Amino acid sequence: MKFSVPDMSCEHCKDAVEKAALGADPNAKVTVDLDAKTVEIVSGEKPGRFADAIKAGGYEATQVAG
């Protein structure tokens, strides 16, 4: 699944989004693309769980694929 996270602008943001996603599923494979402002997550968990976790970390996340 892939999310757009438009408010990411620096390495701190990238780390915070990755940490939030891993908080939703510690076994997930999380790839953050700071330039594209996206995060791709491979997990068996539901997408809403990750969107909620990223939002709780202070960033809006909109699912854009998978």
PyMOL Python script that loads the backbone (N, CA, C, O; Angstrom):
from pymol import cmd

cmd.read_pdbstr("""\
ATOM      1  N   MET A   1       0.846  -1.170   0.000  1.00  0.00           N
ATOM      2  CA  MET A   1       0.000   0.000   0.000  1.00  0.00           C
ATOM      3  C   MET A   1       0.889   1.229   0.000  1.00  0.00           C
ATOM      4  O   MET A   1       2.006   1.201   0.517  1.00  0.00           O
ATOM      5  N   LYS A   2       0.389   2.296  -0.578  1.00  0.00           N
ATOM      6  CA  LYS A   2       1.180   3.515  -0.700  1.00  0.00           C
ATOM      7  C   LYS A   2       0.339   4.691  -0.238  1.00  0.00           C
ATOM      8  O   LYS A   2      -0.851   4.789  -0.537  1.00  0.00           O
ATOM      9  N   PHE A   3       0.993   5.582   0.503  1.00  0.00           N
ATOM     10  CA  PHE A   3       0.327   6.768   1.027  1.00  0.00           C
ATOM     11  C   PHE A   3       1.062   8.016   0.583  1.00  0.00           C
ATOM     12  O   PHE A   3       2.289   8.031   0.490  1.00  0.00           O
ATOM     13  N   SER A   4       0.306   9.054   0.313  1.00  0.00           N
ATOM     14  CA  SER A   4       0.851  10.387   0.099  1.00  0.00           C
ATOM     15  C   SER A   4       0.888  11.082   1.453  1.00  0.00           C
ATOM     16  O   SER A   4      -0.103  11.102   2.183  1.00  0.00           O
ATOM     17  N   VAL A   5       2.054  11.656   1.779  1.00  0.00           N
ATOM     18  CA  VAL A   5       2.215  12.387   3.040  1.00  0.00           C
ATOM     19  C   VAL A   5       2.794  13.758   2.674  1.00  0.00           C
ATOM     20  O   VAL A   5       4.003  13.971   2.770  1.00  0.00           O
ATOM     21  N   PRO A   6       1.928  14.684   2.256  1.00  0.00           N
ATOM     22  CA  PRO A   6       2.399  15.945   1.669  1.00  0.00           C
ATOM     23  C   PRO A   6       3.169  16.867   2.611  1.00  0.00           C
ATOM     24  O   PRO A   6       3.892  17.748   2.144  1.00  0.00           O
ATOM     25  N   ASP A   7       3.034  16.689   3.912  1.00  0.00           N
ATOM     26  CA  ASP A   7       3.707  17.587   4.850  1.00  0.00           C
ATOM     27  C   ASP A   7       5.135  17.163   5.180  1.00  0.00           C
ATOM     28  O   ASP A   7       5.811  17.863   5.935  1.00  0.00           O
ATOM     29  N   MET A   8       5.619  16.043   4.643  1.00  0.00           N
ATOM     30  CA  MET A   8       7.006  15.629   4.885  1.00  0.00           C
ATOM     31  C   MET A   8       7.940  16.562   4.131  1.00  0.00           C
ATOM     32  O   MET A   8       7.774  16.778   2.931  1.00  0.00           O
ATOM     33  N   SER A   9       8.925  17.118   4.838  1.00  0.00           N
ATOM     34  CA  SER A   9       9.831  18.035   4.158  1.00  0.00           C
ATOM     35  C   SER A   9      11.296  17.880   4.563  1.00  0.00           C
ATOM     36  O   SER A   9      12.161  18.557   4.009  1.00  0.00           O
ATOM     37  N   CYS A  10      11.587  16.993   5.526  1.00  0.00           N
ATOM     38  CA  CYS A  10      12.962  16.869   5.997  1.00  0.00           C
ATOM     39  C   CYS A  10      13.204  15.459   6.541  1.00  0.00           C
ATOM     40  O   CYS A  10      12.283  14.646   6.625  1.00  0.00           O
ATOM     41  N   GLU A  11      14.448  15.186   6.905  1.00  0.00           N
ATOM     42  CA  GLU A  11      14.795  13.868   7.447  1.00  0.00           C
ATOM     43  C   GLU A  11      14.048  13.580   8.747  1.00  0.00           C
ATOM     44  O   GLU A  11      13.667  12.438   9.004  1.00  0.00           O
ATOM     45  N   HIS A  12      13.836  14.602   9.561  1.00  0.00           N
ATOM     46  CA  HIS A  12      13.073  14.408  10.801  1.00  0.00           C
ATOM     47  C   HIS A  12      11.660  13.928  10.477  1.00  0.00           C
ATOM     48  O   HIS A  12      11.148  13.014  11.121  1.00  0.00           O
ATOM     49  N   CYS A  13      11.039  14.543   9.485  1.00  0.00           N
ATOM     50  CA  CYS A  13       9.690  14.134   9.064  1.00  0.00           C
ATOM     51  C   CYS A  13       9.709  12.686   8.593  1.00  0.00           C
ATOM     52  O   CYS A  13       8.855  11.887   8.977  1.00  0.00           O
ATOM     53  N   LYS A  14      10.683  12.358   7.765  1.00  0.00           N
ATOM     54  CA  LYS A  14      10.813  11.006   7.231  1.00  0.00           C
ATOM     55  C   LYS A  14      10.918   9.996   8.370  1.00  0.00           C
ATOM     56  O   LYS A  14      10.227   8.977   8.368  1.00  0.00           O
ATOM     57  N   ASP A  15      11.779  10.279   9.336  1.00  0.00           N
ATOM     58  CA  ASP A  15      11.963   9.376  10.474  1.00  0.00           C
ATOM     59  C   ASP A  15      10.689   9.248  11.297  1.00  0.00           C
ATOM     60  O   ASP A  15      10.353   8.155  11.753  1.00  0.00           O
ATOM     61  N   ALA A  16       9.981  10.350  11.491  1.00  0.00           N
ATOM     62  CA  ALA A  16       8.749  10.336  12.287  1.00  0.00           C
ATOM     63  C   ALA A  16       7.664   9.508  11.606  1.00  0.00           C
ATOM     64  O   ALA A  16       6.942   8.765  12.270  1.00  0.00           O
ATOM     65  N   VAL A  17       7.545   9.632  10.286  1.00  0.00           N
ATOM     66  CA  VAL A  17       6.538   8.872   9.540  1.00  0.00           C
ATOM     67  C   VAL A  17       6.891   7.384   9.560  1.00  0.00           C
ATOM     68  O   VAL A  17       6.015   6.539   9.741  1.00  0.00           O
ATOM     69  N   GLU A  18       8.155   7.070   9.377  1.00  0.00           N
ATOM     70  CA  GLU A  18       8.591   5.669   9.415  1.00  0.00           C
ATOM     71  C   GLU A  18       8.333   5.068  10.798  1.00  0.00           C
ATOM     72  O   GLU A  18       7.837   3.947  10.907  1.00  0.00           O
ATOM     73  N   LYS A  19       8.664   5.803  11.835  1.00  0.00           N
ATOM     74  CA  LYS A  19       8.438   5.329  13.208  1.00  0.00           C
ATOM     75  C   LYS A  19       6.944   5.110  13.469  1.00  0.00           C
ATOM     76  O   LYS A  19       6.561   4.120  14.093  1.00  0.00           O
ATOM     77  N   ALA A  20       6.115   6.019  13.001  1.00  0.00           N
ATOM     78  CA  ALA A  20       4.666   5.888  13.191  1.00  0.00           C
ATOM     79  C   ALA A  20       4.141   4.642  12.485  1.00  0.00           C
ATOM     80  O   ALA A  20       3.336   3.898  13.045  1.00  0.00           O
ATOM     81  N   ALA A  21       4.598   4.415  11.257  1.00  0.00           N
ATOM     82  CA  ALA A  21       4.151   3.241  10.503  1.00  0.00           C
ATOM     83  C   ALA A  21       4.595   1.955  11.190  1.00  0.00           C
ATOM     84  O   ALA A  21       3.824   1.001  11.291  1.00  0.00           O
ATOM     85  N   LEU A  22       5.826   1.931  11.657  1.00  0.00           N
ATOM     86  CA  LEU A  22       6.321   0.739  12.347  1.00  0.00           C
ATOM     87  C   LEU A  22       5.631   0.544  13.690  1.00  0.00           C
ATOM     88  O   LEU A  22       5.569  -0.575  14.198  1.00  0.00           O
ATOM     89  N   GLY A  23       5.118   1.613  14.263  1.00  0.00           N
ATOM     90  CA  GLY A  23       4.338   1.499  15.490  1.00  0.00           C
ATOM     91  C   GLY A  23       3.025   0.770  15.254  1.00  0.00           C
ATOM     92  O   GLY A  23       2.504   0.110  16.153  1.00  0.00           O
ATOM     93  N   ALA A  24       2.490   0.889  14.043  1.00  0.00           N
ATOM     94  CA  ALA A  24       1.250   0.198  13.690  1.00  0.00           C
ATOM     95  C   ALA A  24       1.506  -1.277  13.410  1.00  0.00           C
ATOM     96  O   ALA A  24       0.644  -2.118  13.664  1.00  0.00           O
ATOM     97  N   ASP A  25       2.690  -1.594  12.886  1.00  0.00           N
ATOM     98  CA  ASP A  25       3.078  -2.983  12.620  1.00  0.00           C
ATOM     99  C   ASP A  25       4.603  -3.054  12.613  1.00  0.00           C
ATOM    100  O   ASP A  25       5.237  -2.693  11.621  1.00  0.00           O
ATOM    101  N   PRO A  26       5.194  -3.518  13.717  1.00  0.00           N
ATOM    102  CA  PRO A  26       6.657  -3.581  13.806  1.00  0.00           C
ATOM    103  C   PRO A  26       7.305  -4.476  12.745  1.00  0.00           C
ATOM    104  O   PRO A  26       8.501  -4.353  12.481  1.00  0.00           O
ATOM    105  N   ASN A  27       6.529  -5.369  12.138  1.00  0.00           N
ATOM    106  CA  ASN A  27       7.070  -6.277  11.130  1.00  0.00           C
ATOM    107  C   ASN A  27       6.876  -5.772   9.703  1.00  0.00           C
ATOM    108  O   ASN A  27       7.255  -6.454   8.751  1.00  0.00           O
ATOM    109  N   ALA A  28       6.299  -4.607   9.546  1.00  0.00           N
ATOM    110  CA  ALA A  28       6.046  -4.054   8.212  1.00  0.00           C
ATOM    111  C   ALA A  28       7.360  -3.652   7.545  1.00  0.00           C
ATOM    112  O   ALA A  28       8.339  -3.314   8.209  1.00  0.00           O
ATOM    113  N   LYS A  29       7.352  -3.697   6.216  1.00  0.00           N
ATOM    114  CA  LYS A  29       8.464  -3.146   5.441  1.00  0.00           C
ATOM    115  C   LYS A  29       8.029  -1.747   5.022  1.00  0.00           C
ATOM    116  O   LYS A  29       7.056  -1.589   4.284  1.00  0.00           O
ATOM    117  N   VAL A  30       8.741  -0.747   5.487  1.00  0.00           N
ATOM    118  CA  VAL A  30       8.364   0.649   5.265  1.00  0.00           C
ATOM    119  C   VAL A  30       9.442   1.343   4.437  1.00  0.00           C
ATOM    120  O   VAL A  30      10.618   1.335   4.801  1.00  0.00           O
ATOM    121  N   THR A  31       9.033   1.942   3.324  1.00  0.00           N
ATOM    122  CA  THR A  31       9.951   2.686   2.471  1.00  0.00           C
ATOM    123  C   THR A  31       9.401   4.096   2.302  1.00  0.00           C
ATOM    124  O   THR A  31       8.316   4.288   1.753  1.00  0.00           O
ATOM    125  N   VAL A  32      10.156   5.076   2.778  1.00  0.00           N
ATOM    126  CA  VAL A  32       9.735   6.473   2.698  1.00  0.00           C
ATOM    127  C   VAL A  32      10.522   7.161   1.586  1.00  0.00           C
ATOM    128  O   VAL A  32      11.750   7.084   1.549  1.00  0.00           O
ATOM    129  N   ASP A  33       9.812   7.832   0.683  1.00  0.00           N
ATOM    130  CA  ASP A  33      10.430   8.616  -0.386  1.00  0.00           C
ATOM    131  C   ASP A  33      10.156  10.084  -0.083  1.00  0.00           C
ATOM    132  O   ASP A  33       9.076  10.605  -0.363  1.00  0.00           O
ATOM    133  N   LEU A  34      11.151  10.732   0.491  1.00  0.00           N
ATOM    134  CA  LEU A  34      10.987  12.121   0.920  1.00  0.00           C
ATOM    135  C   LEU A  34      10.744  13.052  -0.269  1.00  0.00           C
ATOM    136  O   LEU A  34       9.930  13.971  -0.176  1.00  0.00           O
ATOM    137  N   ASP A  35      11.443  12.823  -1.383  1.00  0.00           N
ATOM    138  CA  ASP A  35      11.275  13.687  -2.558  1.00  0.00           C
ATOM    139  C   ASP A  35       9.863  13.596  -3.127  1.00  0.00           C
ATOM    140  O   ASP A  35       9.276  14.608  -3.511  1.00  0.00           O
ATOM    141  N   ALA A  36       9.317  12.375  -3.180  1.00  0.00           N
ATOM    142  CA  ALA A  36       7.963  12.174  -3.714  1.00  0.00           C
ATOM    143  C   ALA A  36       6.887  12.393  -2.653  1.00  0.00           C
ATOM    144  O   ALA A  36       5.697  12.458  -2.961  1.00  0.00           O
ATOM    145  N   LYS A  37       7.327  12.508  -1.391  1.00  0.00           N
ATOM    146  CA  LYS A  37       6.409  12.684  -0.249  1.00  0.00           C
ATOM    147  C   LYS A  37       5.420  11.521  -0.158  1.00  0.00           C
ATOM    148  O   LYS A  37       4.215  11.707   0.015  1.00  0.00           O
ATOM    149  N   THR A  38       5.985  10.303  -0.282  1.00  0.00           N
ATOM    150  CA  THR A  38       5.165   9.098  -0.181  1.00  0.00           C
ATOM    151  C   THR A  38       5.813   8.109   0.777  1.00  0.00           C
ATOM    152  O   THR A  38       7.010   8.172   1.059  1.00  0.00           O
ATOM    153  N   VAL A  39       4.985   7.195   1.266  1.00  0.00           N
ATOM    154  CA  VAL A  39       5.476   6.074   2.068  1.00  0.00           C
ATOM    155  C   VAL A  39       4.809   4.814   1.537  1.00  0.00           C
ATOM    156  O   VAL A  39       3.589   4.754   1.384  1.00  0.00           O
ATOM    157  N   GLU A  40       5.634   3.810   1.259  1.00  0.00           N
ATOM    158  CA  GLU A  40       5.128   2.527   0.782  1.00  0.00           C
ATOM    159  C   GLU A  40       5.298   1.520   1.904  1.00  0.00           C
ATOM    160  O   GLU A  40       6.362   1.425   2.516  1.00  0.00           O
ATOM    161  N   ILE A  41       4.229   0.765   2.169  1.00  0.00           N
ATOM    162  CA  ILE A  41       4.220  -0.161   3.298  1.00  0.00           C
ATOM    163  C   ILE A  41       3.778  -1.534   2.810  1.00  0.00           C
ATOM    164  O   ILE A  41       2.760  -1.670   2.130  1.00  0.00           O
ATOM    165  N   VAL A  42       4.559  -2.548   3.167  1.00  0.00           N
ATOM    166  CA  VAL A  42       4.191  -3.931   2.893  1.00  0.00           C
ATOM    167  C   VAL A  42       3.851  -4.565   4.234  1.00  0.00           C
ATOM    168  O   VAL A  42       4.708  -4.713   5.105  1.00  0.00           O
ATOM    169  N   SER A  43       2.577  -4.939   4.382  1.00  0.00           N
ATOM    170  CA  SER A  43       2.090  -5.473   5.652  1.00  0.00           C
ATOM    171  C   SER A  43       0.760  -6.170   5.428  1.00  0.00           C
ATOM    172  O   SER A  43       0.061  -5.903   4.450  1.00  0.00           O
ATOM    173  N   GLY A  44       0.423  -7.052   6.332  1.00  0.00           N
ATOM    174  CA  GLY A  44      -0.883  -7.692   6.300  1.00  0.00           C
ATOM    175  C   GLY A  44      -1.950  -6.889   7.023  1.00  0.00           C
ATOM    176  O   GLY A  44      -3.124  -7.259   7.000  1.00  0.00           O
ATOM    177  N   GLU A  45      -1.556  -5.790   7.668  1.00  0.00           N
ATOM    178  CA  GLU A  45      -2.507  -4.942   8.393  1.00  0.00           C
ATOM    179  C   GLU A  45      -3.341  -4.115   7.415  1.00  0.00           C
ATOM    180  O   GLU A  45      -2.958  -3.926   6.261  1.00  0.00           O
ATOM    181  N   LYS A  46      -4.475  -3.632   7.890  1.00  0.00           N
ATOM    182  CA  LYS A  46      -5.362  -2.802   7.067  1.00  0.00           C
ATOM    183  C   LYS A  46      -4.761  -1.398   6.892  1.00  0.00           C
ATOM    184  O   LYS A  46      -4.130  -0.875   7.810  1.00  0.00           O
ATOM    185  N   PRO A  47      -4.957  -0.793   5.712  1.00  0.00           N
ATOM    186  CA  PRO A  47      -4.407   0.535   5.442  1.00  0.00           C
ATOM    187  C   PRO A  47      -4.822   1.594   6.464  1.00  0.00           C
ATOM    188  O   PRO A  47      -4.022   2.462   6.812  1.00  0.00           O
ATOM    189  N   GLY A  48      -6.051   1.531   6.942  1.00  0.00           N
ATOM    190  CA  GLY A  48      -6.517   2.525   7.901  1.00  0.00           C
ATOM    191  C   GLY A  48      -5.694   2.559   9.169  1.00  0.00           C
ATOM    192  O   GLY A  48      -5.548   3.610   9.793  1.00  0.00           O
ATOM    193  N   ARG A  49      -5.159   1.422   9.550  1.00  0.00           N
ATOM    194  CA  ARG A  49      -4.315   1.360  10.749  1.00  0.00           C
ATOM    195  C   ARG A  49      -3.072   2.235  10.573  1.00  0.00           C
ATOM    196  O   ARG A  49      -2.656   2.930  11.501  1.00  0.00           O
ATOM    197  N   PHE A  50      -2.486   2.195   9.378  1.00  0.00           N
ATOM    198  CA  PHE A  50      -1.295   3.004   9.109  1.00  0.00           C
ATOM    199  C   PHE A  50      -1.640   4.479   8.961  1.00  0.00           C
ATOM    200  O   PHE A  50      -0.921   5.340   9.467  1.00  0.00           O
ATOM    201  N   ALA A  51      -2.736   4.774   8.270  1.00  0.00           N
ATOM    202  CA  ALA A  51      -3.159   6.170   8.117  1.00  0.00           C
ATOM    203  C   ALA A  51      -3.398   6.793   9.488  1.00  0.00           C
ATOM    204  O   ALA A  51      -2.998   7.930   9.735  1.00  0.00           O
ATOM    205  N   ASP A  52      -4.051   6.049  10.376  1.00  0.00           N
ATOM    206  CA  ASP A  52      -4.311   6.554  11.729  1.00  0.00           C
ATOM    207  C   ASP A  52      -3.015   6.759  12.504  1.00  0.00           C
ATOM    208  O   ASP A  52      -2.864   7.755  13.210  1.00  0.00           O
ATOM    209  N   ALA A  53      -2.079   5.819  12.374  1.00  0.00           N
ATOM    210  CA  ALA A  53      -0.808   5.924  13.097  1.00  0.00           C
ATOM    211  C   ALA A  53       0.008   7.117  12.605  1.00  0.00           C
ATOM    212  O   ALA A  53       0.603   7.839  13.405  1.00  0.00           O
ATOM    213  N   ILE A  54       0.034   7.321  11.296  1.00  0.00           N
ATOM    214  CA  ILE A  54       0.782   8.452  10.736  1.00  0.00           C
ATOM    215  C   ILE A  54       0.133   9.768  11.155  1.00  0.00           C
ATOM    216  O   ILE A  54       0.825  10.732  11.482  1.00  0.00           O
ATOM    217  N   LYS A  55      -1.190   9.802  11.144  1.00  0.00           N
ATOM    218  CA  LYS A  55      -1.906  11.005  11.584  1.00  0.00           C
ATOM    219  C   LYS A  55      -1.617  11.293  13.056  1.00  0.00           C
ATOM    220  O   LYS A  55      -1.417  12.447  13.437  1.00  0.00           O
ATOM    221  N   ALA A  56      -1.594  10.249  13.882  1.00  0.00           N
ATOM    222  CA  ALA A  56      -1.286  10.424  15.308  1.00  0.00           C
ATOM    223  C   ALA A  56       0.131  10.961  15.498  1.00  0.00           C
ATOM    224  O   ALA A  56       0.428  11.611  16.500  1.00  0.00           O
ATOM    225  N   GLY A  57       1.005  10.683  14.524  1.00  0.00           N
ATOM    226  CA  GLY A  57       2.367  11.201  14.566  1.00  0.00           C
ATOM    227  C   GLY A  57       2.477  12.634  14.075  1.00  0.00           C
ATOM    228  O   GLY A  57       3.562  13.216  14.092  1.00  0.00           O
ATOM    229  N   GLY A  58       1.359  13.208  13.636  1.00  0.00           N
ATOM    230  CA  GLY A  58       1.353  14.614  13.256  1.00  0.00           C
ATOM    231  C   GLY A  58       1.346  14.890  11.762  1.00  0.00           C
ATOM    232  O   GLY A  58       1.541  16.033  11.346  1.00  0.00           O
ATOM    233  N   TYR A  59       1.126  13.862  10.946  1.00  0.00           N
ATOM    234  CA  TYR A  59       1.157  14.030   9.494  1.00  0.00           C
ATOM    235  C   TYR A  59      -0.110  13.466   8.869  1.00  0.00           C
ATOM    236  O   TYR A  59      -0.590  12.409   9.278  1.00  0.00           O
ATOM    237  N   GLU A  60      -0.649  14.161   7.888  1.00  0.00           N
ATOM    238  CA  GLU A  60      -1.798  13.646   7.142  1.00  0.00           C
ATOM    239  C   GLU A  60      -1.288  12.611   6.142  1.00  0.00           C
ATOM    240  O   GLU A  60      -0.248  12.805   5.514  1.00  0.00           O
ATOM    241  N   ALA A  61      -2.025  11.518   6.001  1.00  0.00           N
ATOM    242  CA  ALA A  61      -1.651  10.468   5.054  1.00  0.00           C
ATOM    243  C   ALA A  61      -2.887  10.049   4.275  1.00  0.00           C
ATOM    244  O   ALA A  61      -3.920   9.728   4.861  1.00  0.00           O
ATOM    245  N   THR A  62      -2.778  10.054   2.954  1.00  0.00           N
ATOM    246  CA  THR A  62      -3.865   9.644   2.080  1.00  0.00           C
ATOM    247  C   THR A  62      -3.400   8.456   1.255  1.00  0.00           C
ATOM    248  O   THR A  62      -2.368   8.521   0.588  1.00  0.00           O
ATOM    249  N   GLN A  63      -4.160   7.372   1.302  1.00  0.00           N
ATOM    250  CA  GLN A  63      -3.787   6.195   0.531  1.00  0.00           C
ATOM    251  C   GLN A  63      -3.929   6.494  -0.956  1.00  0.00           C
ATOM    252  O   GLN A  63      -4.959   7.002  -1.398  1.00  0.00           O
ATOM    253  N   VAL A  64      -2.880   6.174  -1.734  1.00  0.00           N
ATOM    254  CA  VAL A  64      -2.897   6.429  -3.171  1.00  0.00           C
ATOM    255  C   VAL A  64      -2.762   5.151  -4.001  1.00  0.00           C
ATOM    256  O   VAL A  64      -2.966   5.184  -5.215  1.00  0.00           O
ATOM    257  N   ALA A  65      -2.424   4.038  -3.371  1.00  0.00           N
ATOM    258  CA  ALA A  65      -2.319   2.755  -4.083  1.00  0.00           C
ATOM    259  C   ALA A  65      -2.376   1.607  -3.092  1.00  0.00           C
ATOM    260  O   ALA A  65      -2.014   1.736  -1.923  1.00  0.00           O
ATOM    261  N   GLY A  66      -2.850   0.465  -3.615  1.00  0.00           N
ATOM    262  CA  GLY A  66      -2.853  -0.800  -2.902  1.00  0.00           C
ATOM    263  C   GLY A  66      -3.402  -0.764  -1.562  1.00  0.00           C
ATOM    264  O   GLY A  66      -3.445  -1.791  -0.884  1.00  0.00           O
TER     265      GLY A  66
END
""", "prot")
cmd.dss("prot")
cmd.show_as("cartoon", "prot")
cmd.util.cbc("prot")
cmd.orient("prot")
